[in-house]
């Protein structure tokens, strides 16, 4: 391997390492452009914020007083085909027990409370809480800040009791309440066949004079970090996403603004913030129009999307205090704000909204429309997003044929190797030719060592004469880097791989962590060790023109790769290990084929 080839390999390696830093810079540029557009829109559409702020400065989100009951009892529930729930009278001198209404379908189960008129819990039937097979279904606990609850309208808050009645079918419920200002409110919540909930809110002025419906907000419940292994906590993130009315791309507040509100920085920064002086909680409020708002963790998301855009939004977040040295946001919630409105006597205002609370499944999110699937964060370039979606679609398609994601990853690897077979085959043949003419190249270099320019011209002429491409050895790595990075992006938060077992691996979305209770650094990960072994093996059998010193230098590459891959998701390491194994099989096959041809030459 000559100096040009070594430079190419080093450049490719640096490209892999620098990709994540580059992605952060691209995210900052894109979000800065969107923030500038949002600021312009906010300045154009700004209205006096009631206790809020423009997007120039954070403002604390006011909290509603909590009801005196901390543990509401289950008084009534509506399952599919259940009987209607009777309205519950409320006496002003008593604090009534809330009516909890349960709406259920095959994948989810939501609990609606009469106290606040919102959703207090979402049970996801297909997903376990922990790795144990006996673990109960995953539950999003939204009680501390009810999803869909109203804030800003006196008498219609989480401290208010709503009258509950049956909806039009067994999957819907109706809540109503009339305030002391004779504002009549009615809400219908209907659960669809999947994770989507349709909400219709109606405000009616029952006064004899015009009344003002003040600025109000509809809340999204808190999202917390899901349980994960300590060695991979950095991959579990909390995010708040919005789509502005006049901007076509989603703004990811968790990339920059959420950490900045605490005095921290993006997750890829090398700086360690001083958590001792950081606030425990942070909040932000702005007035630019928003088409939808979402809040998410690694695997699950809530999205609120009204038919008519809101006039602003706000978020609140808290950081983990479990570790004194690490900065980690462990919880966030959000709310969408709607502008004040004058209602004439008897006038009605109706607002329709879509609420999604479930896993980050691409198919489910894609069906919602209006870029809501972009909460998956598949990148900023259309071609790269297409590549991520194609890999995820292929992975899920393979799983439908053989219901094991470990085997699906192996088959996906095989497909990728087949697609790139012509490139790798041609590269290996070119490397063999270079190895064969290396004595001629060495003669030219020794003869013209004092004339570098002339030497390079003669060497390139020699390559051209023998139809050899000196860069062909790097081409397979170059073409596979986008696929590898796309697979990393897909697998870093693929809910499909959550708790997916394969052989000794209990969870393909996490490092193996064998004997983590007794071994340091998160336990033993076998797949990265196998990957390193295959890398060394591949280097030994790959045709090379490098001198012994250069070969020793290249042997450090597997050690660096081991360091990078050791705590990555097992599914990703499985992909790369199998890919290396298939590359070795290809090299062995080509070598046997070449030896057979050489053996047949004398007989011919």
C-alpha positions as CSV (number, residue, x, y, z in Angstrom):
1,X,0.0,0.0,0.0
2,X,1.6,3.3,-1.1
3,X,1.3,6.7,0.6
4,X,-1.6,7.8,-1.5
5,X,-3.6,4.7,-0.4
6,X,-2.7,5.1,3.2
7,X,-3.8,8.8,3.0
8,X,-7.1,7.6,1.5
9,X,-7.8,5.1,4.2
10,X,-7.0,7.6,6.9
11,X,-9.3,10.1,5.2
12,X,-12.1,7.6,5.1
13,X,-11.6,6.8,8.8
14,X,-11.6,10.4,9.7
15,X,-14.8,10.8,7.7
16,X,-16.5,8.2,9.8
17,X,-15.4,9.8,13.0
18,X,-16.1,13.3,11.8
19,X,-19.6,12.5,10.5
20,X,-21.2,13.0,13.9
21,X,-19.5,16.4,14.5
22,X,-20.5,17.4,10.9
23,X,-24.1,16.3,11.5
24,X,-24.2,18.5,14.6
25,X,-22.9,21.5,12.7
26,X,-25.4,20.9,9.9
27,X,-28.2,20.7,12.5
28,X,-27.1,24.0,14.0
29,X,-27.0,25.7,10.6
30,X,-30.4,24.4,9.7
31,X,-32.0,25.2,13.0
32,X,-30.4,28.7,13.0
33,X,-32.0,29.3,9.6
34,X,-35.4,28.1,10.9
35,X,-35.0,30.1,14.1
36,X,-34.4,33.2,12.0
37,X,-37.5,32.5,10.0
38,X,-39.5,31.8,13.2
39,X,-38.2,35.1,14.7
40,X,-39.4,37.0,11.6
41,X,-42.8,35.3,11.8
42,X,-43.0,36.0,15.5
43,X,-42.2,39.6,15.0
44,X,-44.9,39.9,12.4
45,X,-47.6,38.0,14.3
46,X,-46.6,38.9,17.9
47,X,-49.3,39.6,20.3
48,X,-49.0,40.6,24.0
49,X,-48.1,37.3,25.7
50,X,-49.9,36.6,28.9
51,X,-47.1,35.6,31.2
52,X,-45.2,34.2,28.2
53,X,-42.3,35.5,26.1
54,X,-41.1,35.8,22.6
55,X,-38.6,33.4,21.3
56,X,-35.8,35.8,22.2
57,X,-35.9,35.0,25.9
58,X,-37.0,32.0,27.9
59,X,-40.0,32.3,30.3
60,X,-41.1,30.0,33.0
61,X,-44.3,28.2,32.3
62,X,-46.9,28.8,35.0
63,X,-48.1,25.7,36.8
64,X,-51.7,25.0,37.7
65,X,-52.5,24.2,41.3
66,X,-52.7,20.5,41.8
67,X,-55.9,18.8,43.0
68,X,-56.0,17.9,46.6
69,X,-56.3,14.2,45.8
70,X,-52.9,12.7,44.8
71,X,-54.1,9.2,44.0
72,X,-57.5,9.3,42.2
73,X,-59.5,6.1,42.6
74,X,-60.9,4.2,39.6
75,X,-64.6,4.9,39.8
76,X,-65.7,3.9,36.3
77,X,-64.1,2.7,33.1
78,X,-65.3,2.2,29.6
79,X,-63.6,-0.7,27.7
80,X,-64.6,-1.7,24.2
81,X,-68.3,-2.6,24.1
82,X,-68.7,-1.4,27.7
83,X,-71.8,0.3,29.1
84,X,-72.0,4.1,29.0
85,X,-70.7,5.9,32.1
86,X,-73.3,8.0,33.9
87,X,-72.7,11.7,34.6
88,X,-71.3,12.3,38.0
89,X,-72.8,15.3,40.0
90,X,-70.4,17.6,41.6
91,X,-71.0,19.5,44.8
92,X,-69.1,22.7,45.3
93,X,-68.4,22.2,49.0
94,X,-66.7,18.8,48.4
95,X,-63.8,17.5,46.4
96,X,-65.3,14.7,44.3
97,X,-63.5,11.5,43.3
98,X,-62.5,11.6,39.6
99,X,-64.2,9.4,37.0
100,X,-61.5,7.6,35.1
101,X,-62.6,6.4,31.7
102,X,-60.6,3.8,29.8
103,X,-60.7,3.6,26.0
104,X,-59.0,0.6,24.5
105,X,-58.1,-1.0,21.2
106,X,-55.8,-3.8,20.1
107,X,-52.6,-1.8,20.6
108,X,-53.2,0.8,23.3
109,X,-55.3,1.7,26.3
110,X,-55.8,5.3,27.3
111,X,-57.1,6.6,30.6
112,X,-59.2,9.8,30.6
113,X,-59.8,11.7,33.9
114,X,-62.8,13.8,34.7
115,X,-60.5,15.8,36.9
116,X,-58.8,18.1,34.3
117,X,-60.5,16.5,31.3
118,X,-57.2,15.1,30.0
119,X,-55.4,11.8,29.5
120,X,-53.5,10.6,32.6
121,X,-52.0,7.4,31.2
122,X,-51.3,5.6,28.0
123,X,-50.7,1.8,28.1
124,X,-48.8,0.4,25.0
125,X,-49.9,-3.2,24.9
126,X,-47.2,-4.4,22.4
127,X,-44.2,-3.1,24.4
128,X,-42.9,-4.3,27.8
129,X,-41.7,-1.9,30.5
130,X,-38.4,-3.8,31.1
131,X,-36.4,-6.6,29.5
132,X,-38.1,-9.3,31.7
133,X,-40.7,-11.3,29.7
134,X,-43.0,-11.1,32.7
135,X,-42.8,-7.3,32.7
136,X,-46.1,-5.5,32.4
137,X,-46.9,-3.4,29.3
138,X,-45.2,0.0,28.9
139,X,-47.2,2.8,30.5
140,X,-46.7,6.5,29.8
141,X,-47.5,8.2,33.1
142,X,-49.0,11.6,32.2
143,X,-50.7,12.3,35.5
144,X,-48.3,15.0,36.7
145,X,-49.2,17.1,33.6
146,X,-52.2,15.6,31.9
147,X,-52.1,15.4,28.1
148,X,-54.8,17.4,26.4
149,X,-55.6,19.3,29.6
150,X,-56.3,23.1,29.2
151,X,-54.4,25.9,30.8
152,X,-55.2,29.6,30.9
153,X,-59.0,29.4,31.0
154,X,-60.5,29.9,34.6
155,X,-62.6,26.9,35.5
156,X,-61.2,24.6,32.8
157,X,-57.9,23.5,34.2
158,X,-56.5,20.4,35.9
159,X,-58.1,21.6,39.1
160,X,-61.6,21.5,37.6
161,X,-64.0,18.6,37.6
162,X,-65.7,17.8,34.3
163,X,-69.0,15.9,33.7
164,X,-68.4,12.6,31.9
165,X,-70.8,10.9,29.5
166,X,-70.5,8.2,26.9
167,X,-69.5,9.3,23.4
168,X,-71.0,8.2,20.1
169,X,-69.4,4.8,20.3
170,X,-67.5,2.5,22.7
171,X,-64.2,4.1,21.9
172,X,-65.1,7.7,22.7
173,X,-66.0,9.8,25.7
174,X,-67.5,13.2,26.1
175,X,-66.5,15.7,28.8
176,X,-68.3,19.0,29.6
177,X,-68.2,21.8,32.0
178,X,-69.7,25.3,32.4
179,X,-67.5,27.9,34.1
180,X,-68.6,30.6,36.5
181,X,-68.4,33.1,33.5
182,X,-71.0,31.0,31.6
183,X,-68.5,29.7,29.2
184,X,-69.8,26.2,28.1
185,X,-67.0,23.8,27.2
186,X,-67.5,20.3,25.6
187,X,-64.8,17.9,24.6
188,X,-65.1,14.6,22.6
189,X,-62.2,12.2,22.7
190,X,-62.2,9.3,20.2
191,X,-59.6,6.5,20.0
192,X,-59.0,5.2,16.5
193,X,-57.7,1.8,15.4
194,X,-54.0,2.6,16.2
195,X,-52.3,5.1,18.5
196,X,-54.1,8.2,17.1
197,X,-56.8,10.0,19.2
198,X,-59.2,12.5,17.6
199,X,-60.2,15.4,19.9
200,X,-63.0,18.0,19.3
201,X,-63.2,20.9,21.6
202,X,-66.2,23.3,21.6
203,X,-66.4,26.6,23.4
204,X,-69.8,28.4,23.6
205,X,-70.6,31.8,25.1
206,X,-73.9,31.5,27.1
207,X,-73.7,35.1,28.3
208,X,-76.0,37.8,27.1
209,X,-73.0,39.9,26.2
210,X,-69.8,39.3,24.3
211,X,-67.1,37.5,26.3
212,X,-63.4,37.0,25.7
213,X,-62.0,33.5,25.5
214,X,-58.4,34.2,26.9
215,X,-55.2,32.8,25.5
216,X,-55.2,29.1,26.3
217,X,-52.9,26.2,25.8
218,X,-53.4,22.4,25.3
219,X,-50.7,20.4,27.1
220,X,-48.7,17.3,26.2
221,X,-47.8,15.1,29.1
222,X,-44.2,14.5,30.4
223,X,-41.8,12.2,28.5
224,X,-39.1,10.6,30.5
225,X,-36.0,8.6,29.7
226,X,-36.7,4.9,29.2
227,X,-34.8,2.3,31.1
228,X,-31.4,1.6,29.5
229,X,-28.0,0.3,30.4
230,X,-25.6,2.7,32.0
231,X,-23.0,2.3,29.2
232,X,-25.5,3.5,26.6
233,X,-27.3,6.3,28.5
234,X,-26.0,8.8,26.1
235,X,-28.1,7.3,23.3
236,X,-31.3,7.9,25.2
237,X,-32.4,11.4,24.6
238,X,-35.3,13.7,25.4
239,X,-36.6,15.9,22.6
240,X,-39.2,18.5,21.7
241,X,-40.0,18.9,18.0
242,X,-42.2,21.5,16.3
243,X,-43.3,22.3,12.7
244,X,-43.8,26.0,12.2
245,X,-46.6,27.2,10.0
246,X,-44.3,28.8,7.4
247,X,-41.3,26.4,7.6
248,X,-41.2,23.1,5.7
249,X,-38.7,21.4,8.0
250,X,-39.1,20.2,11.6
251,X,-37.2,22.1,14.3
252,X,-35.5,19.8,16.9
253,X,-35.3,21.8,20.1
254,X,-33.5,18.9,21.9
255,X,-30.4,19.3,19.7
256,X,-29.4,22.7,21.0
257,X,-32.0,24.8,22.8
258,X,-32.9,22.3,25.6
259,X,-29.3,21.8,26.7
260,X,-28.6,25.6,26.3
261,X,-31.5,26.4,28.6
262,X,-29.6,24.6,31.4
263,X,-26.3,26.1,30.4
264,X,-25.2,22.8,28.7
265,X,-24.3,22.0,25.1
266,X,-25.1,19.5,22.4
267,X,-24.5,15.8,23.2
268,X,-21.5,15.5,20.9
269,X,-19.6,18.4,22.6
270,X,-16.4,17.4,24.4
271,X,-16.9,20.0,27.1
272,X,-18.1,18.8,30.5
273,X,-20.5,21.4,32.0
274,X,-20.5,22.2,35.7
275,X,-23.8,20.6,36.8
276,X,-23.4,22.0,40.3
277,X,-24.3,25.5,39.1
278,X,-27.0,24.3,36.6
279,X,-30.7,24.8,37.3
280,X,-32.8,21.7,37.9
281,X,-35.6,22.9,35.7
282,X,-35.9,25.1,32.6
283,X,-38.7,26.4,30.4
284,X,-39.3,28.3,27.2
285,X,-42.2,30.1,25.6
286,X,-42.7,31.7,22.2
287,X,-45.4,33.2,20.0
288,X,-44.7,32.0,16.4
289,X,-47.5,29.9,14.7
290,X,-47.0,26.2,15.0
291,X,-48.6,23.4,12.9
292,X,-47.8,20.7,15.5
293,X,-45.8,20.0,18.6
294,X,-44.2,16.8,19.8
295,X,-42.3,15.6,22.8
296,X,-40.3,12.3,22.8
297,X,-37.8,10.0,24.3
298,X,-35.7,7.4,22.6
299,X,-38.5,5.1,21.6
300,X,-41.9,6.9,22.2
301,X,-43.5,10.2,21.2
302,X,-46.5,12.4,21.8
303,X,-47.7,14.7,19.0
304,X,-50.4,17.3,19.1
305,X,-51.6,18.5,15.7
306,X,-54.7,20.8,15.5
307,X,-56.4,21.4,12.2
308,X,-55.7,25.1,12.6
309,X,-52.2,26.1,13.7
310,X,-51.6,27.3,17.2
311,X,-50.4,30.8,17.9
312,X,-47.4,29.6,19.9
313,X,-46.0,26.9,22.1
314,X,-44.0,26.3,25.3
315,X,-41.9,23.6,26.8
316,X,-40.6,22.7,30.2
317,X,-37.7,20.3,31.0
318,X,-35.8,18.9,34.0
319,X,-32.4,17.4,34.3
320,X,-31.2,14.3,36.1
321,X,-29.8,14.9,39.6
322,X,-28.8,11.3,40.1
323,X,-25.2,11.9,39.0
324,X,-23.2,14.9,40.2
325,X,-20.8,14.9,37.3
326,X,-23.0,14.2,34.2
327,X,-25.5,16.5,32.5
328,X,-28.6,14.6,31.3
329,X,-32.1,15.9,30.6
330,X,-34.4,13.2,31.9
331,X,-37.9,14.7,31.4
332,X,-39.7,17.2,29.2
333,X,-43.2,18.3,28.4
334,X,-44.8,20.8,26.0
335,X,-47.9,22.7,25.2
336,X,-49.5,24.4,22.2
337,X,-50.9,27.9,22.7
338,X,-54.0,29.4,21.0
339,X,-54.8,33.1,20.7
340,X,-57.6,34.9,22.6
341,X,-60.9,35.1,20.9
342,X,-64.0,37.3,21.4
343,X,-67.3,35.2,21.4
344,X,-70.6,36.9,20.8
345,X,-73.7,35.8,22.8
346,X,-74.4,32.2,21.7
347,X,-71.4,32.0,19.4
348,X,-69.5,28.7,19.3
349,X,-65.8,28.0,18.6
350,X,-64.9,24.5,17.5
351,X,-61.3,23.2,17.5
352,X,-60.3,19.8,16.1
353,X,-57.0,18.2,17.0
354,X,-55.1,14.9,16.4
355,X,-53.2,13.5,19.4
356,X,-50.7,10.6,18.9
357,X,-49.1,8.8,21.9
358,X,-47.2,5.7,21.0
359,X,-44.0,4.2,19.6
360,X,-41.8,5.8,17.0
361,X,-42.9,3.4,14.3
362,X,-42.3,4.9,10.9
363,X,-45.4,3.4,9.3
364,X,-47.7,4.8,12.1
365,X,-46.1,8.2,12.0
366,X,-46.1,8.4,8.2
367,X,-49.9,7.9,8.2
368,X,-50.3,11.1,10.3
369,X,-49.0,13.3,7.5
370,X,-47.6,16.8,7.6
371,X,-44.0,15.7,8.2
372,X,-44.9,14.1,11.6
373,X,-42.7,11.1,10.7
374,X,-39.7,13.5,10.8
375,X,-39.6,13.0,14.6
376,X,-37.5,9.9,13.6
377,X,-34.6,12.3,12.8
378,X,-33.4,10.6,9.6
379,X,-31.1,13.4,8.7
380,X,-31.2,16.7,6.7
381,X,-30.7,15.5,3.1
382,X,-33.5,13.9,1.2
383,X,-31.3,11.2,-0.3
384,X,-30.0,10.2,3.1
385,X,-33.6,10.1,4.5
386,X,-34.6,7.9,1.6
387,X,-31.7,5.6,2.4
388,X,-32.7,5.3,6.1
389,X,-36.3,4.6,5.2
390,X,-35.3,2.0,2.7
391,X,-33.1,0.2,5.2
392,X,-35.8,0.3,7.9
393,X,-38.4,-1.0,5.4
394,X,-36.1,-3.8,4.3
395,X,-35.4,-4.8,7.9
396,X,-39.0,-4.9,8.8
397,X,-39.9,-6.8,5.6
398,X,-37.3,-9.4,6.5
399,X,-38.6,-9.7,10.0
400,X,-42.1,-10.5,8.6
401,X,-40.6,-13.4,6.7
402,X,-38.4,-14.7,9.6
403,X,-39.6,-13.2,12.9
404,X,-36.2,-12.6,14.5
405,X,-34.5,-9.2,14.2
406,X,-31.0,-10.8,14.6
407,X,-31.6,-12.9,11.5
408,X,-33.2,-9.9,9.8
409,X,-30.0,-7.9,10.4
410,X,-27.9,-10.8,9.0
411,X,-30.1,-11.0,5.9
412,X,-29.9,-7.3,5.4
413,X,-26.1,-7.4,5.6
414,X,-26.2,-10.2,3.0
415,X,-28.3,-8.0,0.7
416,X,-26.0,-5.0,1.1
417,X,-23.0,-7.2,0.3
418,X,-24.7,-8.6,-2.8
419,X,-25.6,-5.1,-4.0
420,X,-22.0,-4.0,-3.6
421,X,-20.5,-7.3,-4.9
422,X,-19.4,-5.8,-8.3
423,X,-17.5,-3.0,-6.5
424,X,-15.8,-5.2,-4.0
425,X,-14.9,-7.8,-6.6
426,X,-13.4,-5.3,-9.0
427,X,-11.5,-3.7,-6.1
428,X,-10.0,-7.0,-5.0
429,X,-8.9,-7.8,-8.5
430,X,-7.3,-4.4,-8.9
431,X,-5.5,-4.9,-5.6
432,X,-4.1,-8.2,-6.9
433,X,-2.9,-6.6,-10.1
434,X,-1.2,-3.9,-8.0
435,X,0.5,-6.6,-6.0
436,X,1.7,-8.3,-9.1
437,X,3.3,-5.1,-10.6
438,X,4.7,-3.9,-7.3
439,X,8.3,-4.9,-8.2
440,X,8.0,-2.8,-11.4
441,X,6.7,0.1,-9.3
442,X,9.6,-0.3,-6.8
443,X,12.1,-0.2,-9.7
444,X,10.7,3.1,-11.0
445,X,10.7,4.6,-7.5
446,X,14.3,3.5,-6.9
447,X,15.4,4.8,-10.3
448,X,13.7,8.2,-10.0
449,X,13.8,8.8,-6.3
450,X,15.6,12.2,-6.8
451,X,12.9,13.3,-9.3
452,X,9.5,13.1,-7.5
453,X,7.4,14.6,-10.2
454,X,8.9,12.4,-12.9
455,X,8.6,9.3,-10.6
456,X,4.9,9.9,-10.0
457,X,4.3,10.3,-13.8
458,X,6.1,7.1,-14.5
459,X,4.2,5.2,-11.7
460,X,0.8,6.5,-13.0
461,X,1.8,5.5,-16.5
462,X,2.7,2.0,-15.3
463,X,-0.8,1.8,-13.6
464,X,-2.5,2.9,-16.7
465,X,-0.6,0.4,-18.9
466,X,-1.6,-2.5,-16.6
467,X,-5.2,-1.1,-16.2
468,X,-4.9,-0.7,-12.4
469,X,-6.7,1.9,-10.4
470,X,-4.6,2.8,-7.3
471,X,-7.7,4.1,-5.4
472,X,-9.8,1.0,-6.1
473,X,-8.8,-0.6,-2.8
474,X,-10.6,2.2,-0.9
475,X,-13.7,2.2,-3.0
476,X,-15.6,-0.5,-1.1
477,X,-15.2,1.3,2.2
478,X,-16.2,4.6,0.6
479,X,-19.5,3.3,-0.9
480,X,-20.4,1.5,2.3
481,X,-19.9,4.4,4.7
482,X,-23.3,6.1,3.8
483,X,-25.1,2.7,4.3
484,X,-23.3,2.2,7.6
485,X,-24.1,5.7,8.9
486,X,-27.7,5.3,7.7
487,X,-28.0,2.0,9.6
488,X,-26.6,3.7,12.7
489,X,-29.2,6.4,12.5
490,X,-32.0,3.9,12.0
491,X,-30.9,1.5,14.8
492,X,-30.1,4.2,17.4
493,X,-33.8,4.6,18.2
494,X,-35.5,1.8,16.3
495,X,-38.3,0.7,18.6
496,X,-38.4,-2.6,16.6
497,X,-35.1,-3.7,18.1
498,X,-36.0,-2.7,21.7
499,X,-35.7,-5.9,23.8
500,X,-35.2,-8.0,20.6
501,X,-33.1,-11.1,21.5
502,X,-30.6,-13.0,19.3
503,X,-28.5,-15.9,20.5
504,X,-26.8,-14.6,23.7
505,X,-27.8,-11.0,23.1
506,X,-30.9,-10.1,25.1
507,X,-31.5,-6.6,23.5
508,X,-30.2,-5.7,20.0
509,X,-30.8,-2.0,20.7
510,X,-28.2,-2.0,23.5
511,X,-24.7,-3.3,24.1
512,X,-24.6,-6.9,25.3
513,X,-23.5,-6.1,28.9
514,X,-22.8,-9.7,29.9
515,X,-22.0,-10.0,33.6
516,X,-22.6,-6.2,34.0
517,X,-23.3,-6.7,37.7
518,X,-19.8,-7.9,38.4
519,X,-17.7,-6.5,35.5
520,X,-16.8,-2.8,35.1
521,X,-17.7,-0.5,32.2
522,X,-21.1,-2.0,31.6
523,X,-20.0,-5.7,31.4
524,X,-18.5,-7.8,28.6
525,X,-19.5,-7.2,24.9
526,X,-18.5,-10.2,22.8
527,X,-19.7,-8.9,19.3
528,X,-17.2,-6.0,19.2
529,X,-14.4,-8.5,20.0
530,X,-15.6,-10.8,17.2
531,X,-15.7,-7.8,14.9
532,X,-12.1,-6.9,15.8
533,X,-11.0,-10.4,15.1
534,X,-12.6,-10.5,11.7
535,X,-11.1,-7.1,10.9
536,X,-7.6,-8.4,11.7
537,X,-8.2,-11.6,9.7
538,X,-9.5,-9.5,6.7
539,X,-6.3,-7.3,6.8
540,X,-4.1,-10.4,6.7
541,X,-5.7,-12.0,3.6
542,X,-6.3,-8.8,1.7
543,X,-3.8,-8.2,-1.1
544,X,-1.5,-5.4,-0.1
545,X,1.4,-3.5,-1.6
546,X,2.5,-1.9,1.7
547,X,5.9,-2.4,3.3
548,X,6.1,-4.2,6.7
549,X,6.2,-0.8,8.6
550,X,3.1,0.4,6.9
551,X,1.3,-2.9,7.6
552,X,2.1,-2.6,11.3
553,X,0.7,0.9,11.2
554,X,-2.5,-0.4,9.7
555,X,-2.9,-3.0,12.4
556,X,-3.8,-0.2,14.8
557,X,-7.1,0.3,12.9
558,X,-8.9,-2.7,14.4
559,X,-8.0,-1.4,17.9
560,X,-9.5,2.0,17.1
561,X,-12.6,0.4,15.7
562,X,-13.0,-1.7,18.8
563,X,-12.9,1.5,20.9
564,X,-15.5,3.1,18.7
565,X,-17.9,0.1,18.5
566,X,-17.6,-1.4,22.0
567,X,-20.6,0.4,23.5
568,X,-22.7,0.7,20.4
569,X,-26.0,-1.1,19.8
570,X,-25.6,-4.8,19.4
571,X,-27.6,-4.8,16.2
572,X,-25.2,-2.4,14.6
573,X,-22.1,-4.3,15.7
574,X,-23.8,-7.5,14.4
575,X,-24.2,-5.9,11.0
576,X,-20.6,-4.9,10.7
577,X,-19.3,-8.2,12.1
578,X,-21.3,-10.2,9.6
579,X,-20.3,-7.8,6.8
580,X,-16.6,-8.4,7.7
581,X,-17.2,-12.2,7.7
582,X,-18.8,-12.1,4.3
583,X,-15.9,-10.0,3.0
584,X,-13.5,-12.6,4.2
585,X,-15.5,-15.4,2.5
586,X,-15.4,-13.4,-0.7
587,X,-11.6,-12.9,-0.5
588,X,-11.0,-16.6,0.2
589,X,-13.3,-17.6,-2.8
590,X,-11.5,-15.2,-5.1
591,X,-8.1,-16.4,-4.0
592,X,-9.0,-20.0,-4.6
593,X,-10.4,-19.1,-8.0
594,X,-7.1,-17.3,-8.8
595,X,-5.0,-20.3,-7.6
596,X,-7.1,-22.7,-9.7
597,X,-6.4,-20.6,-12.8
598,X,-2.7,-20.5,-12.1
599,X,-2.6,-24.2,-11.6
600,X,-4.3,-24.8,-15.0
601,X,-1.8,-22.6,-16.9
602,X,1.0,-25.3,-17.4
603,X,-1.5,-27.9,-18.6
604,X,-2.9,-25.4,-21.1
